[in-house]
Amino acid sequence: MRVRRIIPTAITLPLAVGAALCAQTTRADNNPDLLNMDLETLMTIKVGASADASAKGLSEVYAGNQIANGGRIGILGNLDALETPFSVTHYTHDFIQQHQAASVGDVLQYDPSVRVARGFGNFQQVYKVRGLPIFSDDMTYNGLYGILPRQYLASEAIERVEILRGANSFLNGAAPGVSGGLGGTVDVIPKRAPKEDLAQVTIGGESDQQHYTATDLALRSKDGSMGIRFNAVDSGGDTAVDDASKELGLAVLGADYRSGALRLSADLGYQSHRMQANQPSITIADALAIPKAPNANDSFAQPWAYSNTRDVFGTLRAEYDFTKNITGWIAGGTRTGTENSDSEAFLNVFDDAGDFSGSRFDVIHKDSVNTGEVGLRIQFDTHDIKHKVTLALSEYDNNSRNAYAIYNSFNSNIYRAVQIAQPTTIMFSGGKLNNPLITTTTKTSSLALADTLSAFNNQLLITLGARNQTIAEYNFLYDTGTQSSSYDEQKLTPMAAVIYKLSPQLSLYANYMEGLLKGDVVPATNAAGIVANAGESLKPYSTKQIEAGVKYDAGAIGLSAGLFHLQKPIAGYSIQNKFELNNEQTHQGLDISLYGQPSEHLTLLAGASFLTTDLDNKNAIGAPKIQANIDVEWSLPQLPGFTLNSHWMYTGEQFTNASNTQKVPAWNRMDLGMGYTTKISGDNSLSVHARLENIANNNYWSSVGGFPGASYLTLGNPRTFVISATLNF
């Protein structure tokens, strides 16, 4: 069945809408004192509103406040951790603040299964999970694709960052970008007004001369039905890398409303992000050994290189309880984004001395995204089995305008950078930089059906489902706008998952999931001549994954571990010169996480990821076999309000080419931080946080590739000092 134009693409975005008010309490088994509180005391506990307009709202925070004990799992809605048959971590706002994370990438770098890489020829954040990339434009915002700024998202807009590891096209639909969400997905939860009014101002700085100012304001009506929250950020200045600078401006308004069976939630945001002379990525010629990483404080970027992005985005979500057992929802969002860059690209080191060639690369990229979802959830019983049936329809539409110009090349050196006058001779170009035409239109739509069956007093939960997905892409010539190719195919994506609770504290889980990526349109010719199936559109590629694991919750400390095996199809040319799926790449491994508050004054978040990849008996590019993170926070009883934090991360060696003849060495990094909170007067308080990242000032290649098949290297950040002070009044 083909699903098209299910949801209107034009969605109004009222600012003062409201949202569900829903209690967010601390688990009684984690805090026995709750059992002894009277009603008046219980009524004063802070309440978190619902960003996704659900009746349940935000999942409660786990011991230590760094992660949540559950969260949004695609169309299945909010699930508790022990009832989630997938590998997921939900990072909280407290974690973001304590670690002074400036972006989504700064949050996810602390996850042992994730390493942050970069896009091809730009500064887009890419999150590599289980050896496969998630591009920042393939993240979801409150469940919707394409709404977030494409290259970078400031953390001040975020309540929680949720990372689901593994294939997930059934849960969220096929990701619209080139990554396909095959290795996982990232969902960002926006902020909502808490029960009490909020007024917060933060000022701070960062090496070298970065300044930072932010405001966080929230109001809630006396009856609690309506809330509004506003966040704004202004930062700029030179960075810890010499001669590099960055600027950020952000304003986000979130609103929510609840009345009887109706819940509404909305967001409107603006972000401007500017970078000047920032460290570019670089490729090493195949015949060379990987050179020693240069001093990270010294940039080999050209002073004329820059990247500017500007995005305006908004969402509206509504949920309504038709009866006690039937709930429907509708959600929609829109974004317009512009990227303008004059960068160094195609940088290639060609000798052992670190000399490289490169080209000036001008790009203009504009997105116009509309996306939406409508769904229905029904609960009923059949004898002793309970059912939760979910039906959802979704649609995504993006018109992308592009133009580029590649100028004459230049030479420099990664150890002794040479300033080059900005090249002016155009060698190749496409479109007009001052008036880019639509070059790609991407449309996806899907219909999903799931049933979660529970038996034996909720001890056994089985989820079965399938999503019929259509992926369409239309390409147009840069200079004329004439259609050059098209792709329009559909595929059914099934899933199955099971949870079995051995006890209230211990669950076993298993799942079968698939990822989905647009197939290729076969070219007319290749180096061998005319292609046998020229012009054929291959069906979307399905990545198949089997996973099994265990989750344990001791109240103050939790553990999760998952074994996975993933198969990714690879297309190539046969002996008959036919382009088809003729190979596969495997990723298999183990993810382990340990978290919580093992003692009153100690908070722990740690884990490791073990990965083995194989393609023709070779390892995949940029897929470390071992990654590990340990984050420890101590509160000092002798100094009330004072905390110390240390974080250590390790990344194993990574191959940089398909033949495995080059690899970057393993690296590790240690960070130290501190925090202090004190009451000034009445409800006024002051919090100070300071952090020293990469305290040993190690120089290392932090990531390999990011764009599928590419092998460029990204240099790690130098020692960086960050400090901020927040006044609550």
C-alpha positions in Angstrom: 0.0 0.0 0.0 1.3 3.4 -0.9 1.0 6.2 1.6 1.2 9.8 0.4 0.1 13.2 1.5 -1.4 11.8 4.7 -0.6 14.9 6.7 -0.9 18.5 5.5 2.5 20.1 5.0 1.4 23.5 6.2 1.1 23.5 10.0 0.5 26.6 12.1 2.6 27.1 15.1 0.9 29.1 17.9 3.3 30.3 20.5 1.0 30.2 23.6 -0.2 26.7 23.3 0.0 24.5 26.4 0.8 21.0 27.4 0.2 18.1 29.7 1.0 18.5 33.3 2.3 15.3 34.6 3.9 14.4 37.9 7.6 13.5 37.7 8.3 11.9 41.1 11.2 10.0 42.5 10.8 6.3 42.6 9.6 5.1 46.0 12.0 2.1 46.0 14.9 4.5 45.4 13.8 6.9 48.1 12.0 5.3 51.0 11.4 8.7 52.6 8.6 9.2 50.1 6.5 6.6 51.9 6.6 8.7 55.0 5.7 12.0 53.5 2.3 13.6 54.1 0.0 14.8 51.3 1.0 18.4 51.7 4.7 17.6 51.3 4.0 15.4 48.3 2.1 18.2 46.6 5.2 20.4 46.7 7.4 18.0 44.7 8.4 19.4 41.4 6.3 18.3 38.4 7.7 18.0 34.9 5.4 18.9 31.9 5.2 16.7 28.9 7.1 17.7 25.8 5.4 15.0 23.7 1.9 15.8 24.9 1.6 12.4 26.5 -0.4 11.8 29.7 2.6 10.2 31.3 5.1 12.9 30.5 8.8 12.7 31.2 10.0 9.4 32.6 11.4 9.8 36.2 15.0 10.4 36.8 17.2 7.5 38.0 19.4 7.7 41.1 22.2 10.2 40.6 20.0 12.3 38.2 22.2 11.7 35.2 20.0 9.5 33.2 16.2 8.8 33.1 14.6 5.5 34.0 12.9 5.2 30.6 11.8 7.5 27.7 10.3 7.7 24.3 10.7 4.6 22.1 9.4 5.8 18.7 5.7 5.1 18.0 5.6 2.8 21.1 5.6 5.9 23.3 7.2 6.3 26.7 8.5 3.0 28.2 10.2 2.2 31.5 13.7 0.9 31.2 12.9 -2.6 32.4 10.1 -2.8 29.9 12.1 -1.6 26.9 13.4 -4.4 24.7 16.2 -2.3 23.1 19.5 -0.7 24.2 18.7 2.9 25.1 20.1 5.6 27.3 18.3 8.8 28.2 20.6 11.7 29.3 19.0 14.3 31.5 19.1 18.0 31.7 21.1 17.7 35.0 23.7 15.7 33.2 24.0 18.3 30.4 24.4 21.1 33.0 26.9 19.3 35.2 29.1 18.5 32.2 28.7 21.9 30.6 27.8 20.2 27.3 27.4 22.9 24.6 25.8 20.6 21.9 24.3 17.2 21.3 27.7 16.0 20.3 29.1 17.1 23.7 26.5 15.0 25.4 26.9 11.9 23.3 30.7 11.9 23.6 30.2 10.6 27.1 28.4 7.5 25.8 30.6 4.4 25.5 28.9 3.2 22.3 29.1 6.6 20.5 32.0 8.6 19.1 31.5 12.0 17.5 32.8 12.5 13.9 32.2 15.1 11.2 30.4 15.3 7.9 32.2 15.3 4.5 33.5 18.8 3.5 31.7 20.5 6.4 31.5 20.8 10.1 28.3 18.8 10.6 28.2 16.6 13.7 28.1 12.9 13.0 27.5 10.3 15.7 29.0 6.9 15.0 27.1 4.1 16.8 28.1 0.5 16.5 30.5 1.6 13.7 27.7 3.2 11.6 27.0 6.9 11.3 24.0 9.0 12.4 24.0 12.4 10.8 22.7 15.3 12.8 20.0 15.9 10.2 18.8 12.3 10.8 18.1 13.1 14.5 14.5 13.4 15.6 13.1 16.3 17.6 10.3 15.0 19.9 9.9 12.2 17.4 10.0 14.2 14.2 12.7 14.0 11.5 14.3 17.0 9.9 13.3 19.6 12.4 16.6 20.3 14.0 19.4 22.5 12.6 21.4 20.3 10.3 25.0 20.8 11.4 24.9 21.7 15.1 22.3 22.0 17.9 23.1 24.0 21.1 22.2 22.2 24.3 20.3 25.1 25.8 17.3 23.9 23.7 17.4 20.4 25.2 15.7 18.8 28.2 17.0 15.3 27.3 19.1 13.5 24.7 18.1 9.9 24.0 20.3 7.4 22.1 18.8 4.2 20.9 21.4 1.8 19.6 20.9 -0.4 16.6 18.6 -0.5 13.6 15.3 1.1 14.2 13.4 1.9 11.0 10.2 0.4 12.3 10.2 2.5 15.5 10.9 5.9 13.8 10.5 5.4 10.1 13.4 5.4 7.7 15.8 8.3 8.4 15.7 10.7 5.4 19.5 11.3 5.2 22.3 9.3 3.8 23.0 7.5 7.1 19.6 5.9 7.2 19.8 5.5 10.9 21.2 2.1 10.5 23.4 2.1 13.6 20.9 3.9 15.9 18.9 7.0 16.4 19.1 10.2 18.5 16.0 11.8 19.8 16.1 15.3 21.4 13.4 16.2 23.9 12.7 20.0 24.2 12.3 21.9 27.5 9.0 22.6 29.2 8.0 24.8 32.1 8.3 23.1 35.4 5.6 23.4 38.1 7.4 26.4 39.7 8.3 29.5 37.8 11.9 29.7 36.7 14.3 32.6 36.2 17.9 31.7 35.5 20.8 33.6 34.0 24.2 32.0 33.2 27.4 33.7 32.2 30.7 32.0 31.4 33.7 31.6 29.3 35.9 29.1 27.5 39.5 29.0 26.3 40.8 31.1 24.6 38.4 34.1 24.6 35.0 32.6 24.3 32.2 34.5 26.2 28.8 33.0 27.0 25.5 34.4 28.2 22.2 32.4 28.5 18.8 33.0 30.0 16.2 30.3 31.0 12.8 31.7 31.9 9.6 29.7 32.6 6.0 30.5 33.8 3.2 28.2 34.7 -0.5 29.2 35.3 -1.8 29.0 38.8 -4.0 25.9 37.9 -1.0 24.3 36.3 -2.7 23.8 33.0 -0.5 26.1 30.9 3.2 26.7 30.8 5.7 28.6 28.7 9.5 28.4 28.6 12.0 30.6 26.9 15.7 30.0 26.4 18.2 32.3 24.7 22.0 32.1 24.2 24.7 34.4 22.9 28.3 33.2 22.7 31.3 34.1 20.7 35.0 34.7 20.5 38.3 32.9 19.8 38.5 29.2 20.7 41.4 27.1 22.2 42.6 26.5 18.6 44.8 29.5 17.6 43.2 31.9 15.1 39.8 30.0 15.1 36.6 31.5 16.3 32.9 30.6 16.7 29.7 32.4 17.4 26.3 31.1 18.4 22.9 32.7 18.8 19.8 30.7 19.9 16.3 31.5 20.9 13.7 28.8 21.6 10.2 29.1 22.9 8.3 26.1 24.2 4.7 26.0 25.4 2.2 23.5 26.7 -1.4 23.2 27.7 -3.7 20.6 29.3 -7.5 20.6 29.6 -9.3 17.4 30.5 -8.6 14.8 27.8 -6.7 17.2 25.6 -2.9 17.9 25.7 -1.0 20.3 23.5 2.7 21.1 23.1 4.5 23.5 20.7 8.0 24.9 20.0 9.4 27.7 17.9 13.2 28.1 17.6 15.9 30.1 15.8 19.6 29.3 15.8 22.6 31.0 14.1 26.0 29.3 14.2 29.1 30.8 12.7 32.6 29.3 12.5 35.8 31.0 11.2 39.1 29.3 10.4 38.2 26.1 12.3 40.4 23.0 11.9 39.4 21.1 8.7 39.4 17.3 8.2 42.1 15.8 6.1 42.8 12.6 4.1 46.1 10.7 4.0 47.3 9.2 0.7 47.0 5.4 0.7 50.7 4.9 0.2 51.7 6.7 3.4 51.7 5.8 7.0 49.3 7.8 9.2 51.3 10.9 10.3 51.6 11.9 13.9 48.7 14.1 14.9 49.8 17.8 14.9 49.6 20.2 17.8 45.8 20.7 18.3 46.3 24.3 19.4 47.8 25.2 16.1 45.3 25.3 13.2 46.3 24.4 9.7 43.0 26.1 8.5 43.1 29.2 6.2 42.0 32.5 7.7 39.4 33.0 4.9 37.6 29.7 5.6 34.2 30.0 7.3 30.9 28.2 7.8 27.6 30.0 8.6 24.3 28.3 9.3 20.9 29.7 10.2 17.8 27.8 11.0 14.2 28.5 12.0 12.1 25.6 13.2 8.8 24.8 14.9 6.6 22.0 16.0 3.0 21.4 17.2 1.8 18.2 18.9 -1.6 17.3 20.2 -2.9 14.2 22.0 -6.5 13.4 23.0 -8.0 10.6 25.1 -11.2 9.6 23.3 -11.8 7.0 26.0 -9.8 5.6 28.9 -8.4 3.1 26.5 -8.2 5.0 23.2 -5.8 7.8 22.6 -5.0 9.6 19.4 -2.2 12.1 18.5 -1.2 14.4 15.7 2.2 16.1 15.3 3.8 18.3 12.7 6.8 20.4 12.2 8.7 22.7 9.7 12.2 24.0 9.3 13.9 26.4 6.9 17.7 26.2 7.0 20.5 28.0 5.2 24.2 27.0 5.1 26.8 29.2 3.5 30.5 28.1 3.6 33.8 29.0 2.1 35.9 26.1 3.2 39.0 24.1 2.5 38.0 20.7 1.0 39.6 17.7 -0.6 42.6 18.1 1.7 45.1 15.3 1.0 48.5 14.7 2.7 50.8 13.4 -0.1 54.2 13.0 1.7 55.7 11.9 5.0 56.5 15.6 5.9 52.8 16.4 6.3 52.5 18.4 3.1 49.0 18.5 1.6 47.0 19.8 -1.3 43.5 21.2 -1.1 41.0 23.4 -2.8 38.7 26.3 -1.9 35.2 25.0 -1.8 32.2 27.4 -1.7 28.8 25.9 -0.9 25.3 27.2 -0.4 22.7 24.8 0.9 19.1 25.5 1.8 16.5 23.1 3.2 12.7 23.5 3.4 11.4 20.7 5.5 7.8 19.8 6.4 7.1 16.6 8.4 4.3 15.1 10.4 2.7 12.1 12.1 -0.7 11.0 13.1 -1.5 8.0 15.3 -3.9 6.0 17.4 -3.3 3.8 20.4 -5.9 1.3 21.7 -5.7 -0.9 24.8 -7.9 -3.9 25.3 -7.8 -7.5 26.8 -8.3 -10.9 25.2 -8.8 -13.4 28.0 -5.6 -13.1 30.2 -3.6 -11.2 27.6 -3.4 -7.4 27.5 -2.9 -5.6 24.2 -1.6 -2.2 23.4 -2.1 -1.6 19.6 -0.5 1.4 17.9 -1.3 2.6 14.4 0.7 5.5 13.0 1.1 7.3 9.7 4.0 9.6 8.9 5.3 11.8 6.1 8.5 13.8 5.4 9.2 16.3 2.6 12.3 18.3 1.9 13.2 20.6 -1.0 17.0 21.1 -1.0 18.6 24.0 -2.9 22.3 23.7 -3.6 25.1 25.4 -5.5 28.8 25.1 -5.3 32.1 26.3 -6.7 35.6 24.6 -6.6 38.6 26.9 -7.1 42.2 26.3 -8.0 44.2 24.2 -5.5 46.8 25.2 -3.0 49.5 23.5 -0.8 50.2 23.7 2.9 51.4 21.6 5.7 49.7 20.1 8.8 52.7 20.9 11.1 53.7 24.2 9.6 50.6 25.9 8.1 51.2 28.4 5.2 48.7 31.2 4.8 47.5 31.2 1.2 45.7 34.0 -0.5 42.1 33.1 -1.2 42.0 31.2 -4.6 39.9 33.0 -7.2 39.9 30.8 -10.3 36.9 28.5 -10.6 37.7 25.0 -11.8 34.3 23.4 -11.4 30.9 24.8 -10.4 27.2 23.9 -10.2 24.4 26.4 -10.0 24.5 30.0 -8.9 25.7 30.7 -5.3 23.4 33.8 -5.2 20.4 31.9 -6.4 20.6 28.1 -5.9 17.9 26.0 -7.5 16.2 22.9 -6.1 18.6 20.0 -6.8 17.0 17.3 -4.6 13.5 16.6 -3.4 13.2 13.9 -0.8 9.9 12.4 0.3 9.2 9.6 2.7 5.9 8.2 4.0 4.9 5.2 6.0 2.2 3.3 7.7 3.1 1.4 10.9 1.2 -1.1 13.0 2.3 -2.6 16.3 0.8 -4.7 19.1 2.4 -5.1 22.5 1.0 -8.2 24.3 1.5 -8.6 28.0 0.8 -11.7 30.0 1.5 -13.3 33.4 0.8 -10.0 35.3 3.0 -8.0 32.9 5.9 -10.4 33.4 6.1 -11.2 29.7 5.8 -8.5 27.0 5.9 -9.3 23.3 5.9 -6.6 20.6 5.2 -7.4 17.0 4.9 -4.9 14.2 5.6 -3.8 10.7 6.0 -0.5 8.8 5.3 -0.1 5.1 7.7 2.6 3.9 8.0 4.6 0.7 11.2 6.4 -0.1 11.2 8.9 -3.1 14.0 11.1 -4.3 14.0 13.4 -7.3 17.2 15.0 -8.5 17.6 18.1 -10.7 20.5 19.7 -12.6 22.3 22.4 -10.7 22.3 24.9 -13.6 18.9 24.4 -15.2 16.6 22.7 -12.6 15.8 20.0 -15.2 15.0 16.6 -13.6 17.9 14.3 -14.1 16.8 11.2 -12.2 14.2 9.9 -9.8 13.7 7.1 -7.3 10.4 5.9 -5.9 10.3 2.5 -4.1 8.7 1.0 -1.0 9.4 -1.8 1.4 7.9 -3.5 4.4 10.0 -3.3 7.6 9.0 -5.9 10.2 10.1 -6.1 13.9 9.7 -8.4 16.9 10.8 -7.9 20.5 10.3 -9.6 23.8 10.9 -8.7 27.4 10.8 -11.3 30.2 11.0 -10.2 33.8 12.8 -12.7 35.9 12.1 -10.5 38.9 10.9 -6.9 39.4 14.6 -5.9 39.2 15.8 -8.1 36.4 14.7 -8.3 32.7 15.9 -10.3 29.8 15.2 -8.9 26.3 15.6 -9.8 22.6 14.7 -8.1 19.4 14.8 -8.4 15.6 15.0 -5.0 13.9 15.8 -3.7 10.4 17.3 -0.4 9.2 16.3 1.0 5.8 18.3 3.0 3.3 17.4 4.3 -0.2 18.6 2.0 -2.9 20.7 3.1 -5.8 19.6 4.2 -9.3 21.9 2.1 -11.6 24.1 4.3 -13.8 24.1 3.8 -17.6 27.9 3.0 -17.9 30.9 2.3 -15.7 34.6 1.7 -16.4 33.7 -1.8 -17.8 31.2 -0.3 -20.3 27.4 -0.4 -20.5 25.8 -1.5 -17.2 23.5 -4.5 -17.8 20.6 -3.1 -15.7 21.1 0.6 -16.5 18.4 2.9 -15.1 17.0 0.3 -12.7 16.0 1.6 -9.2 17.1 -0.9 -6.6 14.7 -1.6 -3.7 15.6 0.1 -0.4 18.4 -1.7 1.4 17.4 -3.5 4.6 20.0 -3.8 7.4 19.0 -6.7 9.6 19.8 -6.9 13.3 19.4 -9.4 16.1 20.0 -8.3 19.6 19.7 -9.9 23.1 20.5 -8.5 26.5 19.8 -8.1 30.2 18.8 -5.1 32.3 19.2 -5.0 36.1 17.9 -2.3 38.5 19.0 -2.5 42.1 17.3 0.8 43.0 20.5 2.9 43.4 22.6 1.2 40.7 21.6 -0.2 37.3 23.2 -2.3 34.6 22.4 -3.1 31.0 24.3 -5.3 28.5 23.4 -6.2 25.0 24.8 -8.6 22.4 24.1 -7.7 18.7 24.7 -9.0 15.2 24.0 -6.7 12.3 24.2 -7.4 8.6 24.4 -4.5 6.1 23.9 -5.2 2.3 26.5 -3.9 -0.1 25.9 -3.2 -3.8 28.4 -3.8 -6.5 29.0 -5.0 -10.1 28.7 -8.6 -11.0 30.8 -10.5 -13.7 28.0 -9.7 -16.1 28.4 -6.0 -15.2 25.1 -5.9 -13.5 24.7 -3.6 -10.5 23.1 -5.5 -7.6 23.3 -6.4 -4.0 26.2 -8.9 -4.0 27.9 -8.6 -0.6 27.3 -7.8 3.0 29.1 -6.1 5.9 28.7 -7.4 9.4 28.8 -5.6 12.7 28.6 -7.6 15.9 29.5 -6.8 19.5 28.6 -6.1 23.0 27.5 -2.9 24.7 27.7 -2.6 28.5 26.5 0.3 30.7 26.7 0.8 34.5 25.0 3.8 36.1 23.5 5.2 39.3 24.4 6.3 42.8 26.2 3.4 44.6 26.6 5.5 47.7 25.3 8.8 49.1 28.2 10.8 47.9 29.2 8.9 44.7 27.5 9.0 41.2 28.7 6.7 38.5 28.2 6.5 34.7 30.4 4.0 32.9 30.4 1.5 30.1 32.2 -0.2 27.3 31.5 -1.1 23.7 33.2 -4.1 21.9 32.8 -4.3 18.2 33.9 -6.6 15.4 33.3 -5.7 11.7 33.8 -7.6 8.6 33.7 -6.9 4.9 35.6 -9.3 2.7 37.7 -10.3 5.7 38.6 -6.7 6.4 37.5 -4.3 9.1 35.2 -1.4 8.4 36.6 2.1 8.2 36.5 4.1 11.4 35.0 1.4 13.6 37.1 0.9 16.8 37.1 -2.5 18.3 37.0 -1.1 21.9 35.5 2.1 23.3 35.1 2.8 27.0 34.0 5.7 29.2 34.1 6.2 33.0 32.4 9.2 34.6 32.5 9.6 38.4 31.1 12.4 40.5 31.8 12.9 44.2 29.9 15.2 46.6 31.9 16.2 49.6 30.1 16.0 52.9 32.6 18.4 54.5 31.7 21.0 51.9 27.9 21.0 51.3 27.0 21.9 47.7 30.5 21.1 46.4 31.1 18.3 43.8 34.1 16.9 42.0 33.9 15.1 38.6 36.3 13.1 36.5 35.8 11.6 33.1 38.0 9.2 31.2 37.3 8.0 27.6 39.2 5.5 25.5 38.9 4.8 21.8 40.8 1.9 20.2 42.7 2.1 16.9 40.7 2.7 13.7 41.4 1.6 10.1 41.3 4.5 7.6 41.0 2.5 4.3 39.1 -0.5 3.1 42.3 -2.5 2.5 43.3 -2.0 6.2 46.8 -0.9 5.4 46.4 2.3 7.4 45.2 2.9 10.9 45.2 5.7 13.5 46.4 4.7 17.0 44.2 4.4 20.0 43.7 7.5 22.1 42.4 8.4 25.5 41.4 11.6 27.2 40.9 12.7 30.8 38.6 15.6 31.9 38.3 17.1 35.4 35.4 19.2 36.7 33.9 20.8 39.8 30.6 22.3 40.8 29.4 24.4 43.7 25.9 25.5 44.6 24.9 27.8 47.4 21.8 29.6 48.5 22.1 33.4 48.5 18.8 34.4 50.0 15.3 33.0 50.0 14.8 31.0 46.8 17.9 32.6 45.1 20.9 30.4 44.5 24.2 30.5 42.7 25.8 27.6 40.9 29.4 27.6 39.6 30.8 24.9 37.3 34.3 24.6 35.9 35.8 22.0 33.7 39.2 21.2 32.2 38.9 18.9 29.2 41.9 17.0 27.8 44.0 17.8 30.9 47.1 16.2 29.4 46.7 18.2 26.2 47.0 15.0 24.1 47.2 15.4 20.4 45.3 12.7 18.6 43.1 11.8 15.5 39.7 11.6 17.2 37.7 10.0 14.4 38.0 8.5 10.9 35.4 9.2 8.3 31.8 9.8 9.1 30.4 9.9 5.6 29.9 6.3 4.4 33.1 5.0 2.6 35.1 8.2 3.4 38.4 8.0 5.3 39.2 11.6 6.3 40.7 12.3 9.8 39.5 14.8 12.3 41.9 16.2 14.9 40.9 16.0 18.6 40.4 19.2 20.6 43.2 20.7 22.6 43.1 21.3 26.4 40.1 23.5 27.0 39.0 25.3 30.1 35.3 26.0 30.6 33.7 28.0 33.5 30.2 29.2 34.1 28.1 30.7 36.8 24.3 30.4 37.0 22.1 32.6 39.1 18.6 31.3 40.0 16.2 34.1 41.2 
